[in-house]
Amino acid sequence: MFSRDALKIDPAQTVRAITEAVRRIVREDLRKKGAVVAMSGGVDSSVVAALCAAALGPESVLGLFMPERDSSPSSLERASKLARQLGIQTVKEDISPVLDALGCYDRRDAAIRSVFPEYDRTWRQKIVLRPDFLEKDGLNVFYLVVESPQGERKQKRLPLKAYLEIVAATNMKQRTRKHLEYYHADRLNYAVSGTPNRLEYDQGFFVKLGDGAADLKPIAHLYKSQVYQLARFLGLPEEICTAVPSTDTYSLEQTQEEFYFRLPYDKMDLALYALNHGVPPEEASDPLGLTPEQVARLYRDIEQKRSTTRYLHLPPLLVEEVPEIHRT
């Protein structure tokens, strides 16, 4: 019988398996001396940093802090606290000047002003999804939320052109960070460790050649609920174990739920697990706290995201194979 216990794991066994795999991949398969981990202060990157430190030794792990103008100060505080606890080396790179030079903020703000002409740098902003998708079928509709310095909030449905321009500009943040991760990896002869969990990896919640790029992804097979179990087992700071998943990309506080998944991660994990294991909506509805019709609608949303983000997982496509290189 399907239940919420389906996502429970043996943390000790899981940590042992992952650290052994990380050690083998980095040392033998990639022939690298250590690992670079971009530390955001969130649970995923924190667990990956802890696993890499356990697998390779703290002296062979570099934690990178890469805040920018819209980053929350608490993110850096959490990441710094964990790095001290793990005893790993760290480097802080403020990427705001690079993003300014690329026109990241100017391009984003111009797109926002096409919706809200009164918007300027003193305002804050975020993008949210229509929250009622479980009640009726329909397209994903994005809304732009802006807040004036006086605290007045406004919200409008985003035209496709403005949405694409805002996302394209903000994606520069993840791609700039990846440039720096590989700079430090190259100078140290380290591998770059990615930090996606299974929910993000499955549903395409990453930027191609940005946070989606890595040499290894130690927790991509684990549901986010399971990553939180490892965080507790590994003794990560309480503020990391209880942090609400956030994009930390827009200047207004924005959860992953309102930006992409539209449900709390624990429900999304359970629904994804149920779909992956062929659990019918009627059986999954009780553990999820949803009606069978809502579960069926959620399953369709998961499948739709898989379909529309499939290209993110694809390598560059060749006209003809090069067998000497791609031989398995």
RAPEBEL-V205831 format. One record per residue. N is the residue number from 0. SS is DSSP state (H for helix, E for strand, C for the rest). Layout:
# RAPEBEL-V205831
N;SS  N;SS
This chain:
# RAPEBEL-V205831
0;C  1;C  2;C  3;H  4;H  5;H  6;H  7;C  8;C  9;C  10;H  11;H  12;H  13;H  14;H  15;H  16;H  17;H  18;H  19;H  20;H  21;H  22;H  23;H  24;H  25;H  26;H  27;H  28;H  29;C  30;C  31;C  32;C  33;C  34;E  35;E  36;E  37;E  38;C  39;C  40;C  41;C  42;H  43;H  44;H  45;H  46;H  47;H  48;H  49;H  50;H  51;H  52;H  53;H  54;H  55;H  56;C  57;H  58;H  59;H  60;E  61;E  62;E  63;E  64;E  65;C  66;C  67;C  68;C  69;C  70;C  71;C  72;H  73;H  74;H  75;H  76;H  77;H  78;H  79;H  80;H  81;H  82;H  83;H  84;H  85;H  86;C  87;C  88;E  89;E  90;E  91;E  92;C  93;C  94;C  95;H  96;H  97;H  98;H  99;H  100;H  101;H  102;C  103;H  104;H  105;H  106;H  107;H  108;H  109;H  110;H  111;H  112;H  113;C  114;C  115;C  116;C  117;C  118;C  119;C  120;C  121;C  122;C  123;E  124;E  125;E  126;E  127;E  128;E  129;C  130;C  131;C  132;C  133;C  134;C  135;C  136;C  137;C  138;C  139;C  140;C  141;E  142;E  143;E  144;E  145;E  146;E  147;C  148;C  149;C  150;C  151;C  152;E  153;E  154;E  155;E  156;E  157;C  158;C  159;H  160;H  161;H  162;H  163;H  164;H  165;H  166;H  167;H  168;H  169;H  170;H  171;H  172;H  173;H  174;H  175;H  176;H  177;H  178;H  179;H  180;H  181;H  182;H  183;H  184;H  185;H  186;H  187;H  188;C  189;C  190;E  191;E  192;E  193;E  194;C  195;C  196;C  197;H  198;H  199;H  200;H  201;H  202;H  203;C  204;C  205;C  206;C  207;C  208;C  209;C  210;C  211;C  212;C  213;C  214;C  215;E  216;E  217;C  218;C  219;C  220;C  221;C  222;C  223;H  224;H  225;H  226;H  227;H  228;H  229;H  230;H  231;H  232;H  233;C  234;C  235;C  236;C  237;H  238;H  239;H  240;H  241;C  242;C  243;C  244;C  245;E  246;C  247;C  248;C  249;C  250;C  251;C  252;C  253;C  254;E  255;H  256;H  257;H  258;H  259;H  260;H  261;C  262;C  263;C  264;H  265;H  266;H  267;H  268;H  269;H  270;H  271;H  272;H  273;H  274;H  275;H  276;C  277;C  278;C  279;C  280;H  281;H  282;H  283;H  284;H  285;H  286;H  287;H  288;C  289;C  290;C  291;H  292;H  293;H  294;H  295;H  296;H  297;H  298;H  299;H  300;H  301;H  302;H  303;H  304;H  305;H  306;H  307;H  308;C  309;H  310;H  311;H  312;H  313;C  314;C  315;C  316;C  317;C  318;C  319;C  320;C  321;C  322;H  323;H  324;H  325;H  326;C  327;C
